[in-house]
Amino acid sequence: MPKRIFQAIDSWRERREEQTKPWHEHSYFVLDMETTGLDPKQHQVVSLGWVLIENGAVQLDTAQHLLLDSAEIDDVSVGIHMITDSDVMEQGRRHESVLRYLRQIMKDKVLVVHYSPLELGFLKSLWQTQPMPALAFDWIDTMQVEMQRRSRAQEIIGDGGYRLPACRERYGLPDYPGHDALTDAMATAELLLAQVAYFNDHEPSLQELVRIGGGRARLSSNNKTS
Amino acid sequence: MAAIDIPEVLKFIDSTPPFSGLTSVQQKQLLGGVELTYVRQGEKLNLEGTRATLHLIRRGACEIRSAKGGLVDKLADGDCFGVSSVLEQNPDGLQVVVLEDSLIYRFQKEGFQTLLQENEEFALFFAHTRSSRLRKLSRAHATDLATPVLQLSTSISQIMARNLITASVTDTVQQAASVMTDARVSSILVLEKDRLVGIVTDRDLRSRVLAVGASANLPLCDVMTHAPASIDPRSLVMHAQTLMSEKNIHHLPVVESDHTPVGMITAADLLRHQELSPLLLINQINRQTDITSLREVCQQLTNLIVNLILTDMKTTDIGSVIAAISDSLTRRIIELGIERYGTAPFAFQFLVFGSQARKDQSLGSDQDNGMMLSQEPTPEQAEYFAKLAQFICDGLAQCGIRSCPGDIMASNKKWRLTQEGWKKAFANWVEASSPSSLLNASIFFDIRCVYGDENGVTELIQDMQSRVAKTSLFLATLTRTATASKPPIGFFRNFLLESSGEHKHQLDLKHQGLALINDLARIYGLGCKRYHVATKDRLEQAAREKLMGLDIARNLMDAWDGLNELRLQAQRQHWQTTGEPSAYLDPTELSSLERKHLKSTFAIIADGQSAALQRFARGYA
């Protein structure tokens, strides 16, 4: 038993050291999902778009856009995302292989999303659909980072002011008309770069970023307890 | 998956020259390994090691500065930098400073280099960017070094105002104020037996008379500054500057050793001397009270323009500066004319056409103008306007804006019409649609109001546009007339053949290049719903209203900028060597690169012409 405790302490210390490194020494997995609705318990993920940040820059080559096959498409999400059943049939991937792939890519990376309750909720429910090894990771929510930053500066931001396009506009980032998962993931990645550039005039460590707008999460499947 | 599959990236690359000219395979090759970064205002970019590579601004603004900090170029969305660091490890030590928070694409060096070797047009684009920056760099060096020293060591007598505005100690405050107002000056020298004993400035009148409720009948000796600071005419400009800042004064009388005043120098004079500034020239224009003195002031105009060209102002900005000055000059002359012949019997507008309307005049542009009268004049009233118009056109000619060889001038009775008359004239041009009448009339379609109520002119333009919209044959004829003169695409081949003979070819940048783009822009501009008069605005509007592809519009705008820059440079050189602002270019003075670039410019114009024929003249051939 003491051995396990030591191991746990070691890995905790290691993680802490990792976290105090400057932000650009980490890799970030910036994710956006399109879903059939806003409730992870009822609705499903239609597609996933992501891009990686490495060495402090968005690596455009890493961009991915995947459609999932089991999702049912209703009229509303066709309207929002312009995705149709035939797209899903043509490009849909088998759930299992997509999730394995996702897990492989997310390992050792920090998850970045805009509005974490939704995205984390859907990730968790995805993990329930298949028997999957557990995965723990740090995450950053660019919306929370933005809220912290604005409330510290005592700026008052009105309704809808924390939506992705509104946040981007405050940093002079261009307006992207499209709202597919990949474009929104790109948009979130750029927003994070801008937020980091404005971080109290010094380069933040991962720890500082997580502290103001993030946390740690663990994904696991049904048959293993979390 | 690669960068090319991200819709926003692809869209941007595909609309940004020179990338837009690449095949999708080439775009894919170039986009391999692209990184995207966000840089804050004020940061200096690192262009060393793996970052010595091509950068493209997605959103933001940067400037390139020389190693010593001189401004070389300003960049914005869609502009590239870092090319010289790829090719030659940045031999000039250029620095890139971020002006506004910027989102920047950083390309992989290898992919870029491969493409440079494979694609001549692509390589040419960057070679041209580079050579134009080098040219700017060398000028930045030259002006850094030369000017400040020269300027400060000029003697006062060279820059002082010699027309003295004086009063005697016994004159009243009221008398002095009225003299100052008439002469449009802000200070007056107070003399006693021809010797300087005091000075009164606008500020003195405010603080020592008005603010304390003193009488306007006080003698000047009660309110003047006694024994004011003064300077010898042989002193240097820098002495005057020091003296003014030490004593915190803006007016410095220039006197001989026996206190006889010989001139006056103001802080504004010093500033103007240091930097011949457009704003000060306009102020001076507004202060002159007769044509002779206006003419003297306007002699600075050429120097000013040459300076602007030397300081690398953008060509469109130079155009607007010259337009602002010509507009002020025109207005001032109209005011002088009204002072002379009395108030007009009824309202009128003074119209300008052609280059002044488009705001792209250069050195030696001529005048094209007319008048719009708010009602039909009686014979006496007509006589008044004839005199006034003659005065204005003569005045402009004396001030260096030459008379129009085609007599399109307000002094010509044909071009002094009522609004109804102008509407009819436009209706004739639009509806008759005969090529020969259009050829001479096209200049009228570039129209702007410089004096009087603009609304009348706006109505005229709207009327003209609605006629154009109803008469599709008009644009067809205009297009066919305009595209009859072709850009000299084969020029360089001929030049090579004939360079040894006695017919040494010269290239006319205005008529063989710029005018063709102006003509194209006019056609599209008239086809648009919204009227613009400047060539680049028209092209932009046409792209916005989807009359013209964004690609063609941008290419034409770039071509226009490039040609205009060449033309201004050519004019400057001719002016400095011969005193004549000729827009002819001697091809022997061009580098092979510039020649190639000109060639592609002409090809762009030819493309634009065939697109216009397709769009407007199809079915009328």
Interface residues (C-beta under 8 A of the other chain):
Chain A: V51 N55 G56 A57 V58 Q59 L60 D61 T62 A63 Q64 H65 Y171 G172 L173 P174 Y176 G178 D180 L182 T183 M186 A189 E190 L193 A194 V196 A197 Y198
Chain B: M1 A2 A3 D5 I6 P7 E8 V9 L31 G32 G33 V34 E35 L36 T37 Y38 V39 R40 R58 R59 G60 E100 D101 L103 Y105 R106
